[in-house]
Amino acid sequence: MTDFTIASFNVKNLIAADQEYYRFEKYTPEEHAWKEDWLADQVFTLNADIVGFQEIFDKAPLQEVIAEADRRGKASNEDAVPDRNKRYARKAIFRKLAYKDYTSAQLAFAPNLNDGEPGERRPGLAILSRYGFVGKPEVIQEVDPDLVIPFAMMSGGDGGSFRLDRLSRPILKARIPVGKQIITVFNCHLKSKLGEFTRPDEGGQPPEVDLVNYDPVGRALGSLRAATRRMAEAWVLRQLVVEEINKGNPVIVLGDLNDNDNAVSSEIIAGERPFKNYAWMRRHDAKKANDRYSDAENEIIQEKIKAVRLESCEKLFVRKSLRDMVYTSAFGGVFESIDQILLSRHFTGGINQIGEMSYFSVFNDHLTDGSHDEAPYNKLASDHGQIMAHLRLWDA
């Protein structure tokens, strides 16, 4: 058997000191040192074999964080892990305490094609793998040909269309050798929930951003635009996922979906949840009222849907542990679970199952967003909790 861990970590705007990433936003050298210190501590605590990072502006600051985590790991091992000559050195507890450094690991970085000048930067993604990669990781951001989503009028006729030519952030696809398997991992960061507003023809700021003159209808339209873009991006990712599964490849999707597990974009990526029984449903080509799918057809439909569906590690954990909620994000006083690790059927059941999830960890004790007196705003930590799935391959 091969046990491994895979984690998702939205680091919240990792960039070097004195670099203006958003308008008026940058880190002083002292702030950057503090952020690097905090991130290194989190990476050390995770100690994950594979990590998908979001909100990485440049590769070098992340490399510095990983190097610092390794320095701390080495010091921790010297303190906590006994010499091999000790008679108790082989006890399982010391394997749990031991930190494995990333000296031989590989780091893939996906810059954002929408990245701009100082003050208008756009973050990318990264995947860190102790197992390295098979081939070169692939960055997907341009949509070629354009994704065109046509609509029809409810009364009939052309209802226009939505066109997507580029994702707001890249998708990073990597093939990772683990045990006797090669697993396709997708790291993503879908369009945020922040409203998308159009600038007036005469120039200047969109009127909806003026919160003193609050425009609820205009801001709702901005949310609609953001959600439409996010769902279109989810469909692009879903297409990539299904292609891999149809090739017979195990798939793991991780990242910041900017939607919880019950939301539309998550449902698009994961695939529809099958009904319990399709035999009660009237056939799509029914010739009479009681013309329904047969029991045999129900089995066919169930298998086709389940074969390409992804399951949320969070939901698997909730069912196992009898917990009722997991939080990974705090923004404006709203606590949500918008970071996900999704598994193909290879890990959750079926004739092609190669392993299973044994545990799911959530590191969210640091969440601060300024909404509570006890938890003042802190831009140097992250407004996301890290999540980590503990997986076991059977290596049969």
Backbone torsions as a table, in degrees:
resi	resn	phi	psi	omega
1	MET	NA	150.0	176.8
2	THR	-123.5	118.6	176.1
3	ASP	-98.9	135.0	176.2
4	PHE	-148.9	163.4	-179.7
5	THR	-124.1	145.9	178.6
6	ILE	-136.1	132.9	-171.7
7	ALA	-130.1	157.6	173.7
8	SER	-123.0	133.6	-173.1
9	PHE	-142.6	105.0	170.6
10	ASN	-84.7	108.6	-170.5
11	VAL	-82.8	-11.4	-178.8
12	LYS	65.7	83.5	169.1
13	ASN	60.2	68.3	176.5
14	LEU	-90.9	118.7	-179.2
15	ILE	-154.0	161.5	-179.6
16	ALA	-68.6	166.8	179.7
17	ALA	-66.2	150.6	176.1
18	ASP	60.5	27.8	176.4
19	GLN	-114.0	115.2	-179.0
20	GLU	-76.5	108.9	-177.7
21	TYR	-89.5	-51.7	170.0
22	TYR	-111.2	167.7	-175.1
23	ARG	-55.4	119.5	179.6
24	PHE	70.1	6.9	-178.2
25	GLU	-108.5	121.9	173.9
26	LYS	-160.4	168.6	178.6
27	TYR	-105.8	133.6	168.8
28	THR	-70.8	164.6	176.7
29	PRO	-55.0	-37.5	179.7
30	GLU	-67.9	-43.3	179.3
31	GLU	-64.5	-40.9	-179.9
32	HIS	-64.7	-40.0	178.0
33	ALA	-61.8	-40.5	179.0
34	TRP	-65.8	-43.4	-178.7
35	LYS	-65.0	-43.0	177.2
36	GLU	-60.1	-41.4	179.2
37	ASP	-60.7	-46.3	-178.3
38	TRP	-66.5	-45.0	-179.0
39	LEU	-63.9	-42.2	178.6
40	ALA	-60.2	-39.0	178.2
41	ASP	-64.3	-39.0	179.4
42	GLN	-69.0	-42.0	178.0
43	VAL	-62.9	-42.7	176.5
44	PHE	-59.9	-43.4	-179.0
45	THR	-67.1	-41.9	177.0
46	LEU	-60.5	-51.1	180.0
47	ASN	52.4	41.0	-173.7
48	ALA	-87.6	150.1	179.4
49	ASP	-73.1	-35.2	178.6
50	ILE	-132.1	131.5	178.8
51	VAL	-130.8	128.7	170.8
52	GLY	-100.2	119.9	-178.9
53	PHE	-103.1	141.1	171.9
54	GLN	-118.8	158.8	-179.9
55	GLU	63.8	51.6	175.7
56	ILE	-107.4	115.4	180.0
57	PHE	-81.3	-39.1	-179.1
58	ASP	-140.7	153.5	-174.9
59	LYS	-72.8	-38.2	-172.1
60	ALA	-58.9	-46.2	179.2
61	PRO	-60.6	-33.2	177.1
62	LEU	-69.2	-39.0	176.5
63	GLN	-60.9	-36.9	177.8
64	GLU	-66.7	-39.2	177.7
65	VAL	-62.4	-44.8	-178.8
66	ILE	-64.9	-41.0	178.5
67	ALA	-63.0	-39.5	177.9
68	GLU	-67.8	-38.9	176.2
69	ALA	-60.4	-39.5	178.4
70	ASP	-64.7	-39.8	178.1
71	ARG	-61.7	-41.2	179.0
72	ARG	-69.4	-37.6	178.5
73	GLY	-63.7	-41.1	178.4
74	LYS	-62.5	-43.8	179.3
75	ALA	-64.1	-40.2	179.7
76	SER	-64.3	-42.2	179.3
77	ASN	-62.5	-38.7	179.2
78	GLU	-64.7	-31.8	-179.4
79	ASP	-84.8	-38.5	-167.5
80	ALA	-104.6	-24.5	-175.2
81	VAL	-102.1	120.6	-176.3
82	PRO	-72.4	155.5	176.4
83	ASP	-58.3	147.1	-178.2
84	ARG	-59.8	-21.0	-179.8
85	ASN	-75.3	-17.1	179.1
86	LYS	-68.8	139.9	-175.8
87	ARG	-67.2	-22.3	-179.0
88	TYR	-99.3	8.6	-172.7
89	ALA	-65.2	-24.7	-175.6
90	ARG	-87.6	2.3	179.4
91	LYS	-63.0	143.8	-173.5
92	ALA	-59.2	-30.9	-176.8
93	ILE	-59.1	-33.0	-177.9
94	PHE	-77.1	-26.1	172.0
95	ARG	-67.4	-35.0	178.1
96	LYS	-69.4	-37.0	-177.4
97	LEU	-77.5	-23.0	-173.4
98	ALA	-70.0	139.0	175.0
99	TYR	-101.5	133.3	177.3
100	LYS	-103.8	121.2	-173.8
101	ASP	-75.0	169.5	-177.6
102	TYR	-104.7	23.1	-177.2
103	THR	-56.8	-41.1	-177.8
104	SER	-98.2	4.3	-178.9
105	ALA	-75.7	163.4	176.2
106	GLN	-115.8	145.5	-178.1
107	LEU	-122.8	122.7	176.6
108	ALA	-108.8	131.8	-178.2
109	PHE	-119.7	135.2	178.1
110	ALA	-117.0	101.5	176.9
111	PRO	-69.5	159.5	-178.4
112	ASN	-91.5	124.8	179.0
113	LEU	-64.0	-19.5	179.0
114	ASN	-88.5	4.6	-179.1
115	ASP	-61.2	141.6	-175.7
116	GLY	-128.0	-157.4	179.9
117	GLU	-73.7	168.4	175.4
118	PRO	-51.0	134.1	-176.5
119	GLY	92.6	-15.8	179.3
120	GLU	-133.2	37.8	179.5
121	ARG	-75.9	155.8	177.4
122	ARG	-133.7	129.4	-172.2
123	PRO	-81.0	158.5	175.8
124	GLY	-113.8	-153.2	-173.6
125	LEU	-134.6	166.8	174.2
126	ALA	-152.1	153.4	172.2
127	ILE	-127.7	128.5	176.2
128	LEU	-108.0	127.6	-175.6
129	SER	-135.4	121.5	173.8
130	ARG	-69.2	-19.0	-179.2
131	TYR	-94.1	-1.9	-176.4
132	GLY	74.0	-160.0	-178.1
133	PHE	-135.2	152.4	170.0
134	VAL	-97.2	114.1	-174.7
135	GLY	74.5	-175.8	-179.0
136	LYS	-90.7	127.3	176.6
137	PRO	-55.1	147.2	-173.9
138	GLU	-107.2	135.1	177.1
139	VAL	-103.9	123.1	179.8
140	ILE	-116.4	117.7	175.0
141	GLN	-142.7	-42.9	174.5
142	GLU	-70.3	138.6	176.6
143	VAL	-106.8	107.1	-174.2
144	ASP	-133.8	113.8	2.8
145	PRO	-74.3	167.1	179.5
146	ASP	-54.0	143.2	172.1
147	LEU	-81.3	118.3	179.0
148	VAL	-114.8	119.0	-179.2
149	ILE	-106.3	104.1	-178.7
150	PRO	-80.2	150.0	175.4
151	PHE	-123.4	153.2	174.8
152	ALA	-115.2	149.4	174.3
153	MET	-69.7	145.7	178.9
154	MET	-61.1	-28.4	179.3
155	SER	-91.5	5.0	-178.7
156	GLY	102.2	152.8	179.1
157	GLY	100.2	176.7	-176.1
158	ASP	-73.4	126.9	178.6
159	GLY	-107.8	16.1	-179.0
160	GLY	84.6	-170.8	-176.7
161	SER	-154.4	162.9	172.8
162	PHE	-112.2	133.1	-176.7
163	ARG	-117.9	133.4	179.0
164	LEU	-125.5	119.8	179.9
165	ASP	-109.2	-13.7	-178.8
166	ARG	-157.0	142.3	176.0
167	LEU	-76.5	151.5	179.5
168	SER	-65.8	-30.7	176.3
169	ARG	-140.4	156.6	-177.4
170	PRO	-72.4	160.7	165.5
171	ILE	-106.8	131.9	179.2
172	LEU	-108.8	119.5	-177.5
173	LYS	-111.6	126.9	-179.5
174	ALA	-136.6	142.4	173.9
175	ARG	-102.8	121.5	-170.1
176	ILE	-121.7	125.6	178.5
177	PRO	-82.1	120.7	178.2
178	VAL	-131.0	121.5	-176.1
179	GLY	58.3	-128.2	178.9
180	LYS	-95.9	6.9	-175.0
181	GLN	-111.0	158.6	168.6
182	ILE	-119.6	118.8	-173.2
183	ILE	-108.9	132.2	175.6
184	THR	-87.6	121.4	-178.6
185	VAL	-114.0	128.9	174.3
186	PHE	-110.3	126.2	172.8
187	ASN	-108.9	130.2	-174.7
188	CYS	-141.7	161.5	174.7
189	HIS	-146.6	95.7	-174.6
190	LEU	-72.4	163.9	178.6
191	LYS	-47.9	136.5	-177.8
192	SER	-70.6	169.6	177.4
193	LYS	-80.8	-8.9	178.3
194	LEU	-60.3	136.0	-174.8
195	GLY	-60.3	148.6	177.6
196	GLU	-109.0	113.9	-173.7
197	PHE	-117.2	146.3	-179.6
198	THR	-94.2	142.9	179.7
199	ARG	-79.8	146.1	177.1
200	PRO	-61.8	152.6	180.0
201	ASP	-58.8	-32.5	-178.4
202	GLU	-82.3	1.2	178.0
203	GLY	94.6	178.4	-178.9
204	GLY	91.9	-175.8	-177.1
205	GLN	-79.1	148.9	173.2
206	PRO	-60.4	137.5	-177.6
207	PRO	-62.3	-24.2	-177.4
208	GLU	-68.3	-18.4	-178.4
209	VAL	-80.7	-10.3	176.9
210	ASP	-80.5	99.2	-174.5
211	LEU	-76.4	-20.6	176.0
212	VAL	-64.9	-43.0	174.4
213	ASN	-98.4	66.5	-170.3
214	TYR	-60.6	128.6	-179.7
215	ASP	-116.1	92.7	-174.9
216	PRO	-65.2	-36.0	-178.3
217	VAL	-72.1	-43.4	178.0
218	GLY	-63.5	-39.2	-180.0
219	ARG	-70.7	-33.0	175.2
220	ALA	-64.2	-37.6	177.1
221	LEU	-65.7	-36.0	175.9
222	GLY	-63.6	-38.5	176.7
223	SER	-65.7	-37.4	176.9
224	LEU	-61.6	-44.7	179.3
225	ARG	-61.4	-45.1	-179.0
226	ALA	-62.7	-43.0	-179.1
227	ALA	-66.3	-39.4	178.8
228	THR	-62.9	-44.1	178.9
229	ARG	-65.1	-42.6	-179.3
230	ARG	-62.2	-43.0	-179.8
231	MET	-68.3	-35.2	176.0
232	ALA	-65.0	-41.2	177.2
233	GLU	-63.5	-38.3	177.8
234	ALA	-61.6	-38.4	179.3
235	TRP	-66.8	-39.4	176.6
236	VAL	-58.3	-44.6	179.0
237	LEU	-66.2	-40.5	179.7
238	ARG	-59.1	-41.3	178.8
239	GLN	-60.9	-42.5	178.9
240	LEU	-64.9	-39.8	179.6
241	VAL	-63.0	-48.8	-178.0
242	VAL	-62.8	-38.4	177.3
243	GLU	-58.3	-43.3	-179.7
244	GLU	-67.9	-44.1	-179.8
245	ILE	-63.0	-40.4	179.6
246	ASN	-65.9	-20.7	174.5
247	LYS	-82.3	-4.9	-178.7
248	GLY	89.4	12.2	-175.5
249	ASN	-92.0	133.2	171.6
250	PRO	-62.7	141.9	-174.6
251	VAL	-130.3	137.8	169.3
252	ILE	-128.2	127.2	174.6
253	VAL	-109.4	132.1	177.1
254	LEU	-140.3	161.1	176.2
255	GLY	139.9	-170.5	179.9
256	ASP	-96.5	104.8	-177.5
257	LEU	-86.0	-8.5	-177.4
258	ASN	53.5	29.3	175.3
259	ASP	-159.1	144.6	178.6
260	ASN	-79.1	177.1	-171.2
261	ASP	-66.2	-16.3	179.4
262	ASN	-97.6	4.1	-175.2
263	ALA	-90.4	167.9	-171.5
264	VAL	-65.6	-45.2	-176.8
265	SER	-63.2	-38.0	176.6
266	SER	-65.2	-39.6	179.1
267	GLU	-65.5	-36.3	178.4
268	ILE	-64.5	-45.2	-179.4
269	ILE	-65.8	-46.9	-175.6
270	ALA	-73.5	-28.4	-175.3
271	GLY	98.3	158.3	-176.0
272	GLU	-68.2	148.7	177.5
273	ARG	-85.5	128.0	-175.3
274	PRO	-70.6	148.2	171.6
275	PHE	-67.7	159.6	-179.8
276	LYS	-66.5	-35.6	-176.7
277	ASN	-153.3	120.3	178.9
278	TYR	-90.7	-5.1	-177.3
279	ALA	-69.4	-16.4	177.5
280	TRP	-87.7	-11.0	-173.2
281	MET	-85.8	137.5	177.1
282	ARG	-65.4	137.1	-178.4
283	ARG	-60.8	152.1	178.3
284	HIS	-65.5	-25.5	-179.2
285	ASP	-114.4	33.4	-175.5
286	ALA	-58.0	139.5	176.0
287	LYS	-103.5	-14.1	178.1
288	LYS	-148.8	169.1	-170.2
289	ALA	-62.2	-35.1	-176.1
290	ASN	-100.2	21.0	179.5
291	ASP	-84.4	95.6	-173.5
292	ARG	-117.5	165.8	176.5
293	TYR	-64.4	145.5	179.6
294	SER	-81.8	168.7	175.9
295	ASP	-60.6	-38.1	179.6
296	ALA	-66.8	-40.3	178.1
297	GLU	-67.7	-33.3	175.7
298	ASN	-59.3	-43.6	179.2
299	GLU	-63.4	-39.0	179.0
300	ILE	-64.5	-45.9	-179.5
301	ILE	-62.5	-46.5	179.8
302	GLN	-56.2	-46.3	-177.1
303	GLU	-65.6	-42.2	-178.8
304	LYS	-63.3	-39.1	-179.3
305	ILE	-72.4	-45.9	-176.2
306	LYS	-68.8	-29.4	-176.4
307	ALA	-63.0	-28.7	-176.3
308	VAL	-116.6	11.8	-179.7
309	ARG	-87.5	145.6	173.8
310	LEU	-104.2	146.1	178.2
311	GLU	-113.8	140.2	-179.0
312	SER	-77.3	127.3	175.2
313	CYS	-59.0	-37.9	179.0
314	GLU	-59.0	-46.4	-178.5
315	LYS	-69.4	-36.2	175.2
316	LEU	-61.5	-41.3	179.5
317	PHE	-67.1	-42.5	179.6
318	VAL	-59.5	-42.1	179.4
319	ARG	-67.7	-38.4	-178.9
320	LYS	-69.4	-42.6	-171.5
321	SER	-92.9	-7.5	-177.6
322	LEU	65.7	19.6	172.1
323	ARG	-78.2	160.7	-177.5
324	ASP	-113.7	-4.8	-176.6
325	MET	-161.4	145.1	171.5
326	VAL	-129.9	133.2	176.1
327	TYR	-111.0	137.4	175.5
328	THR	-127.9	-5.8	-173.4
329	SER	-145.2	143.7	173.2
330	ALA	-131.5	124.3	179.1
331	PHE	-149.4	117.8	178.7
332	GLY	62.5	31.6	179.5
333	GLY	82.8	1.2	178.9
334	VAL	-103.5	121.4	179.6
335	PHE	-101.4	126.7	-175.7
336	GLU	-138.5	175.7	172.6
337	SER	-122.4	90.9	-175.0
338	ILE	-112.0	-0.7	175.4
339	ASP	-101.3	135.0	-173.4
340	GLN	-137.6	153.2	163.9
341	ILE	-124.1	119.5	-175.7
342	LEU	-114.4	136.4	-174.8
343	LEU	-115.2	139.7	172.1
344	SER	-74.3	172.1	-175.8
345	ARG	-61.8	-16.8	178.6
346	HIS	-59.2	-21.1	-178.7
347	PHE	-110.0	-5.3	-170.7
348	THR	-124.3	-8.1	177.8
349	GLY	144.6	158.3	-179.7
350	GLY	114.6	172.0	-173.6
351	ILE	-68.4	-22.4	-179.0
352	ASN	-100.0	16.9	-177.6
353	GLN	-64.9	133.1	-178.0
354	ILE	-115.4	-8.3	-177.7
355	GLY	-177.9	-166.2	-176.1
356	GLU	-156.3	163.1	173.2
357	MET	-89.0	129.8	179.5
358	SER	-99.5	-26.9	-179.1
359	TYR	-161.6	162.4	-179.8
360	PHE	-138.2	124.2	-177.0
361	SER	-110.5	141.9	177.6
362	VAL	-126.9	121.2	-179.7
363	PHE	-107.2	86.3	-174.3
364	ASN	-128.1	17.6	-177.8
365	ASP	-71.7	-10.1	-176.9
366	HIS	-94.9	-3.5	-169.0
367	LEU	-59.6	118.9	176.6
368	THR	-138.6	134.2	-178.4
369	ASP	-140.7	12.5	175.8
370	GLY	85.0	1.7	-176.4
371	SER	-86.1	-13.2	-178.6
372	HIS	-128.3	143.6	179.4
373	ASP	-60.7	-34.2	-177.4
374	GLU	-76.0	-14.1	-176.8
375	ALA	-132.9	76.1	-176.6
376	PRO	-65.1	159.0	-178.2
377	TYR	-60.7	136.1	-179.3
378	ASN	-141.4	100.3	-177.3
379	LYS	-74.3	-8.9	-175.7
380	LEU	-86.4	-23.5	170.9
381	ALA	-89.6	-162.5	179.6
382	SER	-116.6	148.1	174.9
383	ASP	-88.9	14.7	176.0
384	HIS	-123.0	145.3	168.9
385	GLY	-86.1	148.6	174.8
386	GLN	-82.9	145.0	176.2
387	ILE	-124.5	148.0	-177.0
388	MET	-145.6	129.6	175.6
389	ALA	-99.7	134.1	175.4
390	HIS	-99.5	113.7	-173.9
391	LEU	-117.2	150.4	178.1
392	ARG	-128.0	124.5	174.0
393	LEU	-95.7	137.9	-177.3
394	TRP	-81.7	-19.6	176.9
395	ASP	54.1	37.5	-179.5
396	ALA	-78.1	NA	NA
